[in-house]
Amino acid sequence: MADFDLLRVGILNSQVCSDGTWDEALEWIRRTNPAGTQNNWSKDERPEVAPVPCASNPHTRKHYVFKC
């Protein structure tokens, strides 16, 4: 089972650190911190915010960015 940490949640974006997949992190943030928009959170797929390895655990965890 994947582990998730909410690093940041704002009005328009959020960031999650996880050892799970991007889709698992998206499902988790939608369930635990729903956005106040009709479409809820979605993956922010801009190249400059693509999933990156976590500085503390680069071999097992990534940071994922979401937008609403």
ChimeraX attribute file (.defattr): number of C-alpha atoms within 10 A of each C-alpha:
attribute: neighborCount
match mode: 1-to-1
recipient: residues
	/A:1	6
	/A:2	11
	/A:3	12
	/A:4	18
	/A:5	14
	/A:6	17
	/A:7	12
	/A:8	11
	/A:9	16
	/A:10	10
	/A:11	10
	/A:12	12
	/A:13	16
	/A:14	22
	/A:15	22
	/A:16	21
	/A:17	23
	/A:18	22
	/A:19	21
	/A:20	15
	/A:21	14
	/A:22	19
	/A:23	11
	/A:24	16
	/A:25	26
	/A:26	19
	/A:27	14
	/A:28	18
	/A:29	22
	/A:30	15
	/A:31	12
	/A:32	9
	/A:33	13
	/A:34	14
	/A:35	21
	/A:36	11
	/A:37	10
	/A:38	7
	/A:39	10
	/A:40	16
	/A:41	23
	/A:42	18
	/A:43	19
	/A:44	18
	/A:45	13
	/A:46	9
	/A:47	7
	/A:48	8
	/A:49	14
	/A:50	14
	/A:51	21
	/A:52	14
	/A:53	17
	/A:54	16
	/A:55	10
	/A:56	9
	/A:57	12
	/A:58	12
	/A:59	10
	/A:60	11
	/A:61	21
	/A:62	23
	/A:63	23
	/A:64	26
	/A:65	26
	/A:66	22
	/A:67	18
	/A:68	18
